[in-house]
């Protein structure tokens, strides 16, 4: 087969002209469940294979290339990937050979290890008898404006949670979630004495406020739990990705990822992109290794990366930091709910705790400003965050501030449309002016591509959004370069969106405007017409 990235036609260039904006909407899919015999926790013997939407049968497409000692054990039609399990005794080289071989096959977009992710906490013995996190982020003052709203849903993708905990039951949905680790409909902990992380995270976000007992979360949002980690706090990329997709399909407004580890994977990238496309703000833990770079999944552009600070508003010694951090929140000795088998309440430390504090404030903010889009909510949380004197690499825009978030009109903060849903002020890009260019084109097959340049309208734009709306039966990809005159391509790009269909989106904050932006629309497989839309925000 000819290499899908080979370019054999004459390069074509175009300049985008101002036109009306157009954006495609992603469809909701069903829950992908684990098959019998597929155990919870890490699945390091598995290879995840991403299959282009141009294939008629994603499982059948992969199965024909699976060696005799391996088998297809799982598939997710919505995220379009298949899991192939090798026996434990198989040599590592056998998996590597399979990855190398199958990625050369038609319709196969990627193959990668089913990496293990883990909770991001550092357990501590209880030392204090009272909370400080809600007070430090001013949630208690924000409650004079709103206690939260049950119409706002926060999904906790984590270990199991004791959803009938006396201090959580009032905020957990009547259908509390799904267990992707065990493949059943009950996300309760398997071993309540050992599996407590998801219960603690749930309480940090939304332990019932003003119920006369226990602790308080940041607001009374509705909670759901996608159990994707086992009792040890470890889970596979596939289980977590499935849980993220499920949470988005359930209509979650916020998805909390207090987990991390490993590196970039296409499967997880596609999952958080799917959630973002379907209106969920994904908030993720920066990580606990103390290093100067943020771990995945927090490092994906779709995720809000959260670092941890202590009660003195100093960066926690364990917290990762870096230019991907967007917000910080309390994460040291945070008192919250735990399973009743462990005593109902305990203090834990980690970016795992800072993340749901932020998610809880996001939920509380939506109770006050329900018409905010996902991107407007993200901008509003950053615009109203408190500068606590740390560097931008440590605190991002600052410590999340619930009082400021619920009492400041988003139209005034730079966070978007406010309570009337009017997008005249810039829509998803925040406040200020915007300009949009759109162009229609078509590609003939996997060898074909179109290149464009975008000339900047503003001297210092705050954001640029590049969107591709392509045919449903083809797989087109999007590549962008900034700060260079070099054409973007599959082999040379600064930013890319390469899902398994033709609906792609790239968002760049504070883009480099020293040269025109270079945009490439590339056919991985298939043909048809597309619309490319670029929106630049001042």
C-alpha positions in Angstrom: 0.0 0.0 0.0 1.2 3.5 -0.7 2.2 5.5 2.4 -0.8 7.7 3.4 1.5 10.6 4.2 3.1 10.7 0.8 2.4 13.9 -1.2 2.3 13.4 -4.9 0.2 16.3 -6.2 1.1 19.9 -6.9 0.9 22.0 -3.8 -2.1 24.4 -3.8 -2.3 27.5 -1.7 -5.2 29.7 -0.8 -5.9 32.8 1.3 -8.9 32.7 3.6 -11.5 35.4 3.0 -13.9 36.7 5.6 -17.1 34.7 5.7 -19.7 33.4 8.1 -18.5 30.9 10.7 -19.4 27.2 10.4 -18.8 24.4 12.8 -19.7 20.7 12.8 -21.3 19.0 15.8 -20.1 15.7 17.1 -22.7 12.9 17.6 -23.2 11.2 21.0 -22.3 7.5 21.2 -23.0 4.6 23.5 -21.1 3.1 26.4 -18.4 0.7 25.5 -18.2 -2.0 28.2 -15.4 -4.4 29.1 -15.6 -8.0 27.9 -15.6 -11.0 30.3 -12.2 -11.9 31.5 -10.8 -8.4 31.0 -9.6 -7.5 34.4 -9.6 -4.0 36.0 -6.5 -1.9 36.4 -3.4 -1.8 34.2 -3.6 -3.7 30.9 0.1 -3.5 29.8 -0.3 -6.6 27.6 -2.7 -4.8 25.3 -2.1 -2.7 22.2 -4.7 -0.1 21.3 -5.3 0.3 17.5 -7.0 3.4 16.2 -9.1 2.7 13.0 -10.1 5.4 10.5 -13.8 6.1 10.1 -13.4 5.0 6.5 -13.3 1.3 7.6 -16.6 -0.5 7.5 -15.9 -2.6 10.6 -13.2 -1.4 13.0 -13.0 -4.7 14.9 -12.9 -6.8 11.7 -10.4 -4.5 10.1 -7.9 -5.2 13.0 -8.8 -8.8 13.6 -7.5 -10.0 10.3 -4.0 -8.8 11.2 -3.9 -10.2 14.8 -1.4 -13.0 15.2 -2.5 -16.4 16.5 -1.3 -15.9 20.0 -3.2 -12.6 20.5 -6.9 -11.6 20.4 -9.2 -8.6 20.1 -10.6 -8.1 23.6 -12.4 -4.7 23.4 -13.6 -2.1 21.0 -15.0 1.4 21.3 -17.0 2.4 18.2 -17.4 6.0 19.3 -13.6 6.6 19.8 -12.9 4.1 17.0 -10.2 2.0 18.6 -9.7 -1.7 19.3 -7.7 -3.4 22.1 -5.6 -6.4 21.2 -4.3 -8.5 24.0 -1.1 -10.5 23.8 -0.4 -13.4 26.3 1.8 -12.4 29.3 4.6 -14.7 28.1 4.8 -13.0 24.7 8.1 -11.3 24.1 8.0 -7.6 24.1 9.4 -7.6 20.6 6.2 -9.3 19.4 4.1 -6.4 20.5 6.5 -3.9 18.9 6.5 -5.9 15.6 2.7 -5.9 15.7 2.6 -2.1 16.2 5.0 -1.6 13.3 3.2 -4.0 11.0 -0.4 -2.9 11.6 0.3 0.8 11.3 1.2 0.1 7.7 -2.3 -1.4 7.0 -5.1 0.5 5.2 -7.5 2.3 7.6 -5.2 1.9 10.6 -4.4 5.3 12.0 -2.2 4.4 15.0 -1.2 1.6 17.3 0.1 2.2 20.8 0.6 0.6 24.2 -2.4 0.6 26.6 -0.5 2.7 29.1 -1.2 2.8 32.8 -2.3 6.0 34.5 -2.5 6.5 38.3 -4.2 8.6 40.9 -2.3 11.8 41.7 -2.2 11.9 45.5 0.3 11.7 48.4 -1.6 10.1 51.4 -1.1 11.8 54.8 -2.3 11.0 58.3 -5.0 13.3 59.6 -3.5 16.4 61.3 -6.3 18.9 61.3 -9.9 18.7 62.3 -11.2 21.4 60.0 -11.2 22.3 56.3 -9.4 25.1 54.7 -9.9 24.5 51.0 -13.4 26.0 50.5 -12.4 29.1 52.6 -9.1 29.6 50.7 -10.9 29.7 47.3 -13.8 31.7 48.8 -16.5 29.1 48.1 -18.0 29.9 51.5 -18.5 33.5 50.5 -19.8 32.5 47.1 -22.6 30.5 48.8 -24.3 33.8 49.7 -24.9 34.0 46.0 -25.5 30.4 45.2 -25.1 27.0 46.8 -24.9 25.4 43.4 -27.4 23.8 41.1 -28.3 20.1 40.6 -28.7 20.9 36.8 -24.9 21.1 36.7 -23.1 17.7 36.4 -19.6 17.0 37.5 -18.2 13.6 36.4 -15.5 12.0 38.5 -13.4 9.6 36.3 -11.5 7.8 39.0 -11.6 4.8 41.3 -15.0 3.8 42.6 -16.9 6.2 44.9 -19.1 5.5 47.8 -22.0 7.4 46.3 -24.3 6.5 49.3 -22.0 8.2 51.7 -24.1 10.4 54.1 -22.3 13.5 52.9 -22.4 12.6 49.2 -25.7 10.8 48.6 -27.6 14.1 48.4 -25.5 15.2 45.4 -24.9 11.9 43.6 -27.3 11.2 40.7 -29.9 8.5 41.2 -28.0 6.6 38.5 -24.6 7.2 40.0 -22.4 6.0 37.2 -20.7 3.1 35.4 -17.8 0.8 36.2 -15.5 0.5 33.3 -12.8 -1.3 35.3 -15.2 -4.3 36.0 -17.7 -3.8 33.1 -20.8 -3.4 35.2 -23.3 -0.6 36.1 -22.2 -0.1 39.7 -19.3 2.3 40.3 -19.1 1.6 44.1 -15.7 0.6 45.5 -14.9 -3.1 45.3 -12.8 -2.9 48.5 -14.0 0.1 50.5 -11.1 -0.1 53.0 -8.6 0.2 50.1 -10.4 2.1 47.4 -11.1 5.6 48.7 -9.6 8.0 46.2 -12.8 8.6 44.1 -14.8 9.2 47.3 -12.4 11.8 48.5 -12.3 13.5 45.1 -16.1 13.5 45.0 -16.2 15.3 48.4 -13.6 17.9 47.4 -15.9 18.8 44.4 -19.4 18.5 45.8 -19.8 17.1 49.3 -23.3 18.3 50.3 -23.2 22.0 51.4 -25.4 23.1 54.3 -26.7 19.7 55.3 -25.7 20.1 59.0 -23.0 17.4 59.0 -19.6 16.4 57.8 -17.7 18.6 55.4 -18.7 20.8 52.5 -17.5 20.6 48.9 -17.4 23.7 46.7 -21.1 23.6 45.7 -24.1 21.3 45.3 -23.5 20.1 41.7 -24.8 16.7 40.7 -22.1 14.0 40.8 -21.6 10.9 38.6 -18.7 8.5 38.7 -17.0 6.6 35.9 -14.9 4.0 37.7 -11.8 3.4 35.6 -9.1 2.8 38.2 -8.7 -0.3 40.4 -8.2 -0.5 44.2 -4.6 0.5 43.8 -5.5 3.7 42.0 -4.1 2.4 38.6 -6.0 2.1 35.4 -5.5 1.6 31.7 -5.7 4.2 29.0 -8.6 2.4 27.4 -10.8 2.2 30.5 -10.2 5.9 31.3 -10.9 7.0 27.7 -14.1 5.0 27.7 -15.1 6.6 30.9 -14.4 10.1 29.5 -16.5 9.4 26.4 -19.3 8.0 28.6 -19.3 11.1 30.9 -19.5 13.4 27.8 -22.4 11.3 26.5 -24.1 11.6 29.9 -24.1 15.4 29.5 -21.4 16.2 32.1 -20.6 19.9 32.2 -17.3 19.2 34.0 -15.1 16.1 33.8 -12.6 15.7 36.7 -9.4 13.7 35.9 -7.4 13.4 39.2 -5.0 11.0 37.5 -2.0 11.0 35.2 1.1 9.2 34.0 2.7 8.0 30.8 2.9 10.2 27.8 0.9 11.4 24.9 -1.4 8.8 23.4 -3.8 9.2 20.5 -6.5 7.3 22.3 -6.6 9.6 25.3 -6.2 12.7 23.0 -9.3 11.6 21.0 -11.2 11.0 24.3 -10.6 14.5 25.7 -11.2 16.0 22.3 -14.5 14.2 22.1 -15.5 15.5 25.6 -14.5 19.1 24.7 -16.4 18.9 21.4 -19.5 17.7 23.3 -19.5 20.6 25.8 -17.6 19.2 28.8 -14.8 21.2 30.5 -12.1 18.7 31.3 -10.0 19.5 34.4 -6.9 17.5 35.1 -4.2 17.1 37.7 -0.8 18.6 36.8 1.0 15.7 38.5 2.9 14.9 41.7 6.5 14.4 40.6 7.6 18.0 41.4 9.0 18.4 37.9 8.8 21.5 35.7 6.5 20.0 33.1 2.8 18.9 33.4 1.9 15.3 33.0 -0.7 13.8 30.6 -3.7 14.0 30.3 -3.4 17.5 31.9 -0.9 18.5 29.1 -3.5 18.1 26.3 -4.7 21.5 25.1 -8.3 20.4 25.8 -7.6 20.0 29.5 -7.3 22.6 32.2 -4.1 21.7 34.1 -4.2 22.4 37.8 -1.3 22.6 40.2 -1.5 22.3 44.0 -0.8 24.8 46.7 -0.8 24.5 50.5 -2.7 26.5 53.2 -0.1 29.2 53.0 -0.6 29.5 49.3 2.8 28.2 48.5 3.3 25.7 45.7 3.2 22.1 47.1 6.5 20.4 47.1 5.2 17.6 45.1 3.2 19.6 42.5 4.3 19.6 38.9 4.4 23.0 37.2 5.2 24.5 33.9 3.7 26.7 31.1 0.8 24.4 30.7 -0.6 25.1 34.2 -3.8 27.2 34.0 -5.0 27.3 37.6 -4.0 26.3 41.0 -6.0 25.2 44.1 -5.5 23.8 47.6 -4.0 20.3 47.5 -2.2 19.7 50.8 -3.8 18.1 53.8 -7.3 18.5 52.3 -10.1 17.2 54.4 -12.8 15.4 52.5 -15.1 12.4 52.5 -13.7 8.9 52.4 -15.4 5.5 52.6 -17.2 4.8 55.8 -15.0 1.7 56.1 -12.0 4.1 56.5 -13.8 6.4 59.0 -15.9 8.6 56.6 -13.4 11.6 56.5 -9.7 12.0 56.1 -7.0 14.3 54.9 -5.1 13.6 51.6 -2.6 15.6 49.6 -2.0 15.8 45.9 -2.9 17.5 42.7 -5.7 14.9 42.8 -7.3 17.1 45.5 -6.6 20.5 43.9 -8.3 19.3 40.7 -11.8 18.6 42.1 -11.6 21.8 44.2 -11.3 23.5 40.8 -14.0 21.3 39.2 -16.3 22.1 42.1 -15.8 25.8 41.7 -16.4 25.4 37.9 -19.7 23.7 38.8 -20.6 26.5 41.2 -19.8 29.1 38.5 -22.2 27.4 36.1 -24.9 27.6 38.7 -24.5 31.4 38.6 -23.8 31.7 34.9 -25.6 28.7 33.2 -25.2 30.0 29.6 -21.4 30.0 29.5 -19.9 27.8 26.8 -17.1 25.4 27.8 -14.5 27.8 26.5 -16.2 30.8 28.1 -16.2 29.0 31.5 -12.5 28.2 31.1 -11.7 31.8 30.3 -13.9 33.1 33.1 -12.3 30.9 35.8 -8.9 32.1 34.6 -10.0 35.8 34.4 -11.4 35.7 38.0 -8.5 33.7 39.5 -6.6 35.3 42.4 -2.9 36.1 41.9 -1.3 34.6 45.0 2.2 35.7 44.2 3.6 32.6 42.5 5.1 32.5 39.0 2.8 31.8 36.0 4.5 28.4 35.7 3.4 27.6 39.3 -0.1 29.2 39.5 -1.1 29.7 35.9 -3.6 32.5 35.9 -3.9 32.2 39.7 -5.8 30.3 42.4 -9.4 29.6 41.5 -11.7 32.1 43.2 -15.3 31.0 43.6 -16.6 34.3 44.9 -15.1 36.3 42.0 -16.3 33.7 39.6 -20.0 33.8 40.7 -20.2 37.5 41.3 -18.3 38.9 38.2 -20.3 39.2 35.0 -18.4 37.0 32.5 -18.9 39.8 29.9 -16.8 42.0 32.1 -14.2 39.4 33.1 -13.1 38.3 29.6 -14.9 35.1 30.1 -17.7 35.4 27.5 -21.4 35.9 27.1 -22.8 36.3 30.6 -26.2 35.2 31.7 -28.1 36.1 28.5 -26.0 33.8 26.3 -25.3 36.6 23.9 -22.2 35.8 21.9 -21.7 39.2 20.3 -18.7 39.8 22.5 -16.6 37.1 21.0 -18.4 33.9 21.8 -16.1 31.0 22.6 -13.1 33.3 22.5 -14.0 35.5 25.4 -14.7 39.2 25.4 -13.4 41.6 22.8 -13.6 41.7 19.0 -13.3 38.7 16.7 -13.0 38.1 13.0 -13.8 34.9 11.1 -12.6 33.5 7.7 -14.0 30.5 5.9 -13.2 28.6 2.8 -14.7 25.5 1.1 -12.5 22.9 -0.6 -12.4 19.3 -1.6 -9.8 16.5 -1.5 -9.7 13.6 -4.0 -8.0 10.9 -2.0 -5.3 10.0 0.5 -2.6 11.6 -1.7 -4.4 15.0 -1.7 -4.1 18.1 0.5 -4.7 21.8 0.5 -2.4 24.5 2.1 -3.6 27.9 3.3 -2.2 30.9 5.0 -3.9 33.2 7.5 -2.9 36.8 7.7 -3.4 38.2 11.2 -6.0 40.8 11.8 -4.9 41.8 15.3 -1.4 42.7 16.5 -1.7 40.5 19.6 -4.6 38.1 19.3 -5.6 36.3 22.4 -6.7 33.1 20.6 -7.2 31.6 17.2 -9.5 28.6 16.6 -9.0 26.5 13.4 -11.9 24.2 12.6 -12.4 21.6 9.9 -15.8 20.2 9.0 -15.3 17.4 6.5 -17.3 14.5 5.0 -18.7 11.9 7.3 -17.3 9.0 5.3 -13.7 10.3 5.0 -10.8 10.9 7.4 -9.2 14.3 7.0 -6.6 15.8 9.3 -5.6 19.3 10.2 -2.1 20.7 10.7 -1.0 24.3 11.7 2.4 26.1 11.9 2.9 29.5 13.5 6.0 31.7 13.6 7.4 30.2 10.4 6.8 30.5 6.7 7.2 26.7 6.3 4.1 24.9 5.1 2.4 22.8 7.7 2.3 19.0 6.9 2.0 15.6 8.5 5.8 15.7 8.9 6.2 19.3 10.0 3.6 21.0 12.3 3.3 22.9 15.6 -0.3 21.9 16.2 -2.4 19.1 14.9 -5.9 17.5 15.2 -6.0 14.0 13.9 -9.1 12.3 15.1 -10.5 9.3 13.3 -13.0 11.2 11.2 -13.0 14.6 9.5 -14.2 16.8 12.3 -11.1 18.6 13.6 -10.4 21.6 15.8 -7.2 23.4 16.9 -7.2 26.2 19.5 -4.0 28.2 20.0 -3.8 30.8 22.9 -1.6 33.8 22.4 -0.4 32.7 18.9 2.9 33.7 17.4 2.0 36.4 14.9 5.6 37.1 13.6 4.6 35.3 10.3 1.3 34.3 8.7 -0.2 31.1 10.1 0.2 28.1 7.9 -2.7 25.6 7.7 -2.8 22.2 6.0 -5.9 20.2 5.3 -4.8 16.6 4.6 -6.6 13.5 3.5 -5.5 10.5 5.5 -8.2 8.4 3.7 -11.2 9.2 1.6 -12.4 12.1 -0.5 -15.1 14.8 -0.4 -15.8 18.4 0.3 -14.9 20.3 3.5 -15.2 23.7 5.1 -12.2 25.3 6.9 -13.1 28.1 9.4 -10.6 30.2 11.2 -11.7 32.6 14.0 -9.2 35.1 15.5 -10.0 36.8 18.8 -8.5 40.1 20.0 
